[in-house]
Amino acid sequence: ALVGLISGDYAAGLGALAGLAPDAALISLASGSPPLSEIGSSLGEAIPWGLCVSSLTDDDARTYEDGGSDLLAFSLEGTPVSALASDGMARILRIEPSIEIEQLRTIDALPIDAVLLSMPGVSAPWTLADLATIAGISQRVDKYLLLGVSQLPGAKDLEAIREVGVQALVADVGAVAVESLAKLKAALLDMPKQRPPAKGRAAALLPSSVFFPEPAAGHE
């Protein structure tokens, strides 16, 4: 799946995502962020959207859900468990490649639905070391795995990335040209199909039409 990220120039980003029609959208909340109602109206009902936050409280979580957010991405440190009590949004934990193995092993026990691994420093071509970093996480965490990138992988890299456990790519529309994102979306559509893994709410809220299309009727 392709998830568009907006981290700045919100008006341009929302317009770009509305035209691109990715599988989902994440908006980094910061000074100058548009109201939740504006985000929802700009993206429409066809694109699930959510927020990427640096801090979170119970009241924040209720406000985001009531405002129409489908997804919520947050960090491990400083996030109260009580803020994740609602099941109305897919809960996405943001992690870095440097996360301690001991912490990584505990993620399955946490009340989350997906993991967003940020690897903005990786540039093409992807190396075995890059794939090993992803595999080291995907093999230890039984959650829907999103990969955040700042430079788009090539077509051959895409298949390798998928094979090591990535179900969705998260790309910042402010760092990557919309034309490049459109080409990436087309490349994802052209990839050989795979059956979707069962990942609960995250899979339902992040449509699997790209990395893991629904099997045709009558087929297992």
N, C-alpha and C positions, 0 to 999 in steps of 0.2 A: 504494500500500500504506500501511497505518497501522502505525507502530511506536510502542509505548508506552515511555516513559522513566521510570525511577524514580531520583530523586536524593535522596530522603529519606523517612522514615517507611516503611521497607521492608515491614513487615508489611501495612500498609494498601495500599501500592502493589501488592504481589504479589497480594493479594486482589482488588483492582480489575481488574488485568490478567487474572486467571484468569476473572473474570466477563465482561469485555469481549471476550476472545479476539481481540486484534489479530493482524496478520500476523506480527509479531515483537516482541520486547521487548529493551530495553537497560537495564542496571542500572549506575548510577554507583557505582564502588567508593569507599568512604570509611569512616571510623571507625564501627563499628556495623553494617557490612554483614553480611547473613546468610551462612552457609556456602554454598558452591556447590551442595552436595547439597540444601539447603533451597530454593534458587532453582529448581533443576530439578524437584523434587517438587511445588512450589507451582504452577508453570506447566504441568506435564505435558508429554507428548511432542508434543502438537499445536502448541505455540507455540515456534518457534525463539527462543532467547534468547542474549544475549551481554553483554559487559561494556564499560563506558566507563571508561578508566583515564587517570590523569594521568601515570603513569610506567610503564615496561615493561622487563623484563629477559628473557633467555632462559628462566630458571627460571619466571618468572611466566607466560610464554606456555604453557609445557608444563603447568603446574599448571592453568591455565584450560581448556586443551583436554582434559586428562585428567578435569577436573571436569564436563565436558559442555557447555561453552560452544560455541555455533555461530558467534558473531560476536565481533569484538574491535575496539573503536574507540579510537584513540590519536591523539596529536598528531604534528606533523612534527618538532618539535624534541625531541631527547633520546631518540628511539626507535631502538634499534639494529637494523640490517638483519637481523642473525642471529635476532632475536626473531620475525621475520616469515617464517622459512624454511618453516614447516609450512603445508600447504594444507588442514588440517583445519578451519580457521575462516575465515569471510569476513572479510577485513581492511579496516577502514573508517578512512579518514584524516579527522580532524576539521580543518576549516578555518574561517576567519573571512572575511567579505566584504572585509576590508582586506588580504587576502593579496596580495603583490607579483605583478605580471604575470609577471615572470621565473620565480618559483617555480611559478606556476600552469601555465606552459607545460611544466614538467618532470614533472608529476604522472603523465602517461601512461607514463613510463618507470619509475615506481616499482613495487615489488612489492606493490601493493594492488588491491582489488577494487571498492571503492566510496568515495565522498566524502560526508561529512556536513557540509553548510554550515549554520552556526548563524546564525539571524537572529531572536533573541529580542526585539529592539526594535521589530519591525514590528507595527503594529496595523491593524485594519480601518478603512476600506477600503484594500486594497492599491493602490499607485500604479504608474505606469509606471516610475518610478525603481526601485522594489522589483523589478519584473520584469526591468528592465535589469541589475540586479546579479546576479540568478540567471542570466540568459542569457549574461552576460559570462563566467561560469564554465562553464556547460554547453556552450557552443560551443567552449571551449578544452580541455575534459577529456572524454575518451571513457571515462567510468566511470559506473557506476550512481550516480545522484545522489539523496541524501536531504536533506531540508530540515528543520532544527530550528526549531520555532516555540514561542512561549509563549502567543500568542493565536491561536485557530483562525480560518482564513480562511472566508469565506462560500462558498456554492455556486458563484456566478459567478466568484469569485476562484480556486476550485479548478481550473476548466477552464483559466484563463489560466496558472496556475502549472504545470499539466501541460504546456501547450503550449510553455513555455520550457525544458522538459527535466527536470522533477522527476519521479522515479519513486516516491518514498515521503515521507510526512510523519512527522516524529518529534515527539511531543508529550509533555510532562512531566505525568504523572498527578497530581503534587502541585500543579501550577499551574492545571490545567484540571479542571473537574468531570467525573466519569465520565459523567454524563448528556449533557454536551456532546460528549464523545468518542464516545459511542454515536450521537449525531446526525450527527457527522462521518463515522463509519463508514458510516452509512446513505446519506449524501450521496455518498460515494465510490462506493458500490455502484450508485447511480442515474446515475452519469456515463456518457456515451457511451463505448463500448468502443474500445480501441486495441490493435493488435498489440504484443506485448512486444518490446523491443529485446534483442539478444543481449548479455548482460553477464556471462557466465561464472558462477563460483561464487556471486557475490553474488545474482544473480537466482534461483539454485536454493535458496539458504538464506533469502532473503527472499521468500516466496511472492508471486506476481504476481496474486493473485486479486482485487485491488481496482483498482489503477490500470491493470494490464495483464492482464486475465483470459485464460486459455488459450482459443484458438480452438476452436469446436465441432468435433467429429469430422467428417471429410469436407470441411472447409473449409481453404483456405490462408490 
